[in-house]
Amino acid sequence: MNLRIPGPTPCPDEVLEAGARQMLNHRGPEFAQVLRTVTDGLSWVFQTSDDIYSISASGTGGLETAVVNTLSPGDKVLSVSIGSFGDRFGSIAAAYGADVEKYALEWGDAADPAEIARRLDANPGIKTVLVTHNETSTGVTNDLETIAREVRARDRLILVDAVSSMSSIPCPVERWDLDVVVSGSQKGWMVAPGLAFIYMSPRAWEAYGNSTMPKFYFDVKRAKDSLAKGQNPWTPAMAVYFQLEKAFELMRAEGLEGIFSRHQAIGEYARERVRQLGLTLVPTDPARASDTVTAVWWPEGVDGKAISTRAREEFGVVLGGGQGKLQGKIFRIGHLGFVSKEDVQQAFDVVERLLADAKTAV
């Protein structure tokens, strides 16, 4: 099976085997060593000297962690959304009582850092900006470095959904001066779903001290205090930690620059195949097209659902579909984590063949 959705993503055999290890005492010294190895690996990828906190949850649980640990009910928040997951981030903040101002763009567009700056200048009461680095529903990567520069110049907090970017494309949390950054194990980390990863800057910890949103399971201070003892606050998704321990061996062997270069090259290849097929990318600005997932419009009059079904049943290629307002209108090919050019080439070869069949049928 060639699984080409943007998450969960395939895992190397040795990573899958590592996850089959016998359980350990999650309060004992053996697991403490696994947790330290994984935490050090996370800090390496996030490019920080600080610890990264791991919570047994989905990426969405990580986003909820970011919100409840830094905000209070009534806080004014600017929610920057370029797709489904940007909408979700803002909805989480609203569910906990934040006063959310939406900067929502057409799906396919990237956020304009100058417009974010303008909105912050126009509303000095906004305390925090929520932004998605890489929007998998549209295949668009925001210019996070520039956005962060505008936010920090105005002394606001920036919370980042890096679920589908961290570990695949550059997102150096300290160099870009980010505050809270979230990722999830099921994306570019080459392991199974089950863990969310949280970075907290010193400013974020200061905000934690003032936050009054309710929190218990997602209280990041509990994770911090437990990590100091070599533990998680709650029973962890232990098999995923075992997988990560092995995955970091593979990632360190390739090196961060090697990982980033591989994803960039595969992303460029995917976009070139789209051009060769005469299809249209969902991103309106090709310069902001993602290196982890390519989103493509189905041609007019083509039954994309039928093609996706044939791709899976006849060729073992699983394409991603459209979400929300894009359902049935686009297909997505994920290329993050454990992926090669050949994996993506096979997926596009199958799409090309089935589109030709559809054209012949007409």
C-alpha positions in Angstrom: 0.0 0.0 0.0 1.3 3.4 -1.0 -0.3 5.7 1.7 -0.1 9.2 0.3 -2.4 11.0 2.7 -0.7 13.8 4.8 -1.1 11.8 8.0 -0.9 9.3 9.5 2.2 8.6 7.4 4.1 5.4 6.7 6.7 4.1 9.2 10.0 2.3 8.5 10.0 -1.3 9.3 12.6 -0.9 12.1 10.4 1.8 13.7 7.4 -0.5 13.6 9.4 -3.3 15.2 10.6 -0.9 17.9 7.0 -0.2 18.8 6.4 -3.9 19.5 8.8 -4.0 22.5 7.4 -5.2 25.8 6.1 -2.6 28.1 8.2 -1.0 30.8 7.4 0.6 34.2 6.5 4.1 33.1 7.7 5.4 36.5 11.0 3.4 36.4 14.5 4.2 35.3 14.3 2.3 32.0 11.5 4.4 30.6 13.1 7.6 32.0 16.1 6.9 29.7 13.7 6.5 26.7 11.9 9.7 27.6 15.2 11.6 27.9 16.5 10.3 24.6 13.2 11.3 22.9 13.1 14.7 24.6 16.7 15.4 23.5 15.7 14.4 19.9 12.7 16.7 19.9 14.9 19.7 21.1 17.3 18.9 18.3 14.5 19.1 15.7 12.8 22.1 17.2 16.3 23.7 17.2 16.2 24.8 20.9 18.2 24.2 24.0 15.0 23.9 26.0 13.1 20.7 26.7 10.1 19.9 24.5 7.2 18.4 26.3 5.4 15.4 24.9 1.8 14.6 25.7 -0.1 11.5 24.8 -2.7 13.1 22.5 -3.3 14.0 18.8 -2.1 17.2 17.3 -5.4 18.7 18.2 -4.7 18.0 21.8 -1.4 19.8 21.4 -3.3 22.9 20.0 -5.7 22.8 23.0 -2.6 22.6 25.2 -1.2 25.8 23.6 -4.5 27.7 24.1 -5.3 26.7 27.7 -1.8 27.2 29.1 -1.3 30.8 27.8 -4.8 32.4 27.5 -7.6 33.5 29.8 -11.3 33.8 29.0 -12.0 37.1 27.4 -8.4 37.5 26.0 -8.4 39.1 22.6 -6.9 36.8 20.0 -6.2 37.1 16.3 -6.8 33.8 14.6 -5.1 33.5 11.2 -6.8 30.9 9.1 -5.9 29.7 5.6 -7.9 26.4 5.8 -9.5 23.7 7.9 -6.8 23.5 10.5 -6.5 27.2 10.9 -10.2 27.3 11.5 -9.8 24.5 14.2 -7.2 26.5 16.1 -9.4 29.5 16.4 -12.4 27.3 17.3 -10.5 25.8 20.2 -9.7 29.3 21.6 -13.3 30.4 21.2 -14.5 27.2 23.0 -12.5 28.3 26.1 -13.9 31.8 26.0 -11.3 33.8 24.2 -12.5 36.8 22.2 -11.4 35.7 18.7 -11.0 38.0 15.8 -10.7 36.1 12.6 -8.4 36.8 9.7 -9.7 34.2 7.3 -8.4 33.9 3.8 -9.7 32.1 0.7 -8.6 28.5 0.8 -5.5 28.4 -1.3 -4.1 31.8 -0.3 -1.3 32.4 2.2 -1.6 34.9 5.0 -0.2 38.3 4.4 2.3 39.3 7.2 1.6 43.0 6.4 -2.2 42.5 7.0 -1.5 40.8 10.3 0.7 43.8 11.3 -2.1 46.1 10.3 -4.7 44.3 12.3 -2.5 44.3 15.4 -1.8 48.0 15.0 -5.5 48.6 14.6 -6.4 46.6 17.7 -3.8 47.0 20.5 -6.0 44.9 22.8 -5.1 41.7 20.9 -2.7 39.7 23.1 -2.0 36.7 21.0 -1.8 35.5 17.4 -2.7 31.9 16.4 -1.3 30.8 13.1 -0.8 27.5 11.2 2.6 27.1 9.7 1.7 24.5 7.1 -2.0 24.0 6.1 -2.5 20.5 4.9 -6.1 21.1 3.7 -4.8 23.4 1.0 -1.1 22.5 0.6 0.0 26.1 1.6 2.9 27.0 3.8 2.7 30.4 5.5 5.7 32.7 5.7 6.0 32.1 9.4 9.4 33.7 9.8 8.0 37.1 8.6 4.7 36.7 10.4 6.6 36.1 13.6 8.8 39.1 13.1 5.7 41.3 12.7 4.1 39.8 15.8 7.2 40.1 18.0 7.8 43.7 16.8 4.4 44.5 18.4 5.2 42.5 21.6 2.3 40.0 21.1 2.4 36.3 21.8 2.5 33.9 18.8 1.1 30.4 19.1 2.0 28.1 16.1 0.4 25.0 14.7 3.5 23.2 13.3 1.9 19.8 13.3 2.6 19.1 9.6 5.8 21.2 9.2 8.1 20.5 12.2 10.6 17.7 11.3 10.0 18.1 7.6 10.6 21.8 6.7 12.6 24.4 8.7 10.9 25.8 11.8 13.7 26.9 14.2 11.7 28.0 17.2 14.4 30.1 18.9 15.8 31.8 15.8 12.3 32.8 14.6 11.4 33.9 18.2 8.2 31.8 18.5 6.3 31.4 21.7 4.3 28.1 21.7 4.9 25.6 18.9 2.9 22.3 18.5 3.6 19.2 16.4 2.2 15.7 16.3 3.8 12.3 15.9 1.7 11.1 13.0 3.2 13.5 10.5 6.8 13.9 9.6 8.3 12.0 12.5 7.9 8.5 10.9 6.0 7.1 13.9 2.4 6.2 14.7 -0.2 8.7 16.0 -0.4 9.2 19.7 1.9 12.0 20.9 1.8 15.8 20.7 4.9 17.9 21.2 4.9 21.3 22.8 7.6 24.1 22.9 7.2 26.9 25.4 9.3 30.1 25.3 10.1 32.1 28.4 7.3 34.5 27.4 4.9 31.6 27.1 5.8 30.5 30.6 5.1 34.1 31.8 1.7 33.9 30.1 1.1 30.5 31.8 1.5 32.3 35.1 -1.3 34.6 34.2 -3.6 32.1 32.4 -6.9 31.3 34.0 -8.3 28.9 31.5 -9.2 25.5 33.0 -6.7 22.8 32.5 -5.8 19.4 34.0 -4.7 16.7 31.6 -3.3 19.4 29.3 -1.6 21.4 32.0 2.0 21.8 30.6 3.4 22.6 34.0 2.5 19.1 35.1 4.5 17.8 32.1 7.4 20.0 33.0 7.5 18.9 36.6 7.1 15.2 35.7 9.9 15.4 33.1 12.3 16.6 35.8 11.6 13.2 37.4 12.0 11.3 34.2 8.3 10.7 33.8 5.1 11.8 32.2 2.3 13.1 34.4 -0.1 10.5 33.0 0.3 7.0 31.5 2.1 7.6 28.2 1.6 6.1 24.8 4.7 4.0 25.5 4.9 2.2 22.1 5.1 5.5 20.3 8.0 6.6 22.5 9.8 3.3 21.6 9.2 4.1 17.9 10.5 7.7 18.3 13.7 6.4 20.0 14.4 4.4 16.8 13.2 7.1 14.5 15.6 9.6 15.9 18.5 7.3 15.1 17.4 7.4 11.5 16.8 11.2 11.5 20.1 12.0 13.1 21.9 9.8 10.5 20.2 11.8 7.7 20.7 15.1 9.5 18.3 18.1 9.6 19.6 19.6 6.4 19.3 16.3 4.6 15.8 15.9 5.8 14.8 19.4 4.8 16.5 19.1 1.4 14.8 15.7 0.7 11.4 17.2 1.4 12.1 20.3 -0.7 13.2 18.2 -3.7 10.2 15.9 -3.5 7.9 18.9 -3.2 9.4 20.5 -6.3 9.1 17.1 -8.1 5.4 16.9 -7.1 4.7 20.4 -8.4 6.5 19.7 -11.7 4.3 16.6 -12.2 1.2 18.7 -11.6 2.4 21.1 -14.4 3.2 18.3 -16.7 -0.3 16.9 -16.3 -1.8 20.2 -17.1 -3.5 20.4 -13.7 -3.8 23.3 -11.3 -2.4 23.6 -7.8 -4.7 24.7 -5.0 -2.1 27.3 -3.7 -2.7 30.5 -5.6 1.0 31.5 -5.1 3.3 28.7 -6.2 6.0 30.1 -4.0 3.9 29.3 -0.9 3.2 25.7 -2.0 3.9 23.2 0.7 6.9 20.8 0.6 4.9 18.3 2.7 1.6 17.9 0.8 0.6 18.9 -2.7 -3.1 19.8 -3.2 -4.4 19.7 -6.7 -7.8 20.6 -8.3 -9.5 17.8 -10.1 -10.3 18.8 -13.8 -13.8 20.0 -14.5 -16.2 17.1 -15.1 -14.0 14.4 -13.6 -15.3 12.2 -10.8 -12.5 12.5 -8.4 -14.0 10.2 -5.8 -14.2 7.4 -8.5 -10.6 7.9 -9.5 -9.5 7.9 -5.8 -11.4 4.6 -5.3 -9.8 3.0 -8.4 -6.3 4.2 -7.3 -6.8 2.5 -3.9 -8.5 -0.7 -5.0 -6.6 -1.4 -8.3 -3.1 0.1 -7.6 -2.8 0.4 -3.8 -2.3 4.1 -3.9 -4.3 6.0 -1.2 -4.8 9.7 -2.1 -5.9 12.4 0.3 -9.3 14.0 -0.5 -10.5 17.5 0.0 -11.8 18.7 3.4 -14.7 21.0 4.2 -15.6 23.2 1.2 -13.0 21.4 -1.0 -14.5 18.0 -0.5 -14.8 16.2 -3.9 -13.0 19.1 -5.7 -9.3 18.3 -5.0 -6.9 15.5 -4.3 -3.9 15.7 -2.0 -0.6 13.8 -2.1 1.3 13.8 1.1 5.1 13.6 1.0 6.4 14.0 4.5 8.3 11.8 6.9 9.2 8.4 5.6 8.9 9.2 1.9 10.9 8.9 -1.3 10.6 10.5 -4.7 9.6 7.0 -6.0 6.6 6.9 -3.7 5.3 10.2 -5.1 6.1 9.2 -8.6 4.0 6.1 -8.4 1.1 8.1 -7.1 1.2 10.6 -9.9 1.7 7.9 -12.5 -1.5 6.3 -11.2 -3.4 9.6 -11.3 -2.1 10.2 -14.8 -3.3 6.8 -16.0 -6.7 7.1 -14.4 -7.3 10.6 -15.7 -6.5 9.4 -19.2 -9.0 6.6 -18.7 -11.6 9.1 -17.6 -11.0 11.3 -20.6 -11.3 8.2 -23.0 -14.6 7.3 -21.3 -16.0 10.7 -22.1 
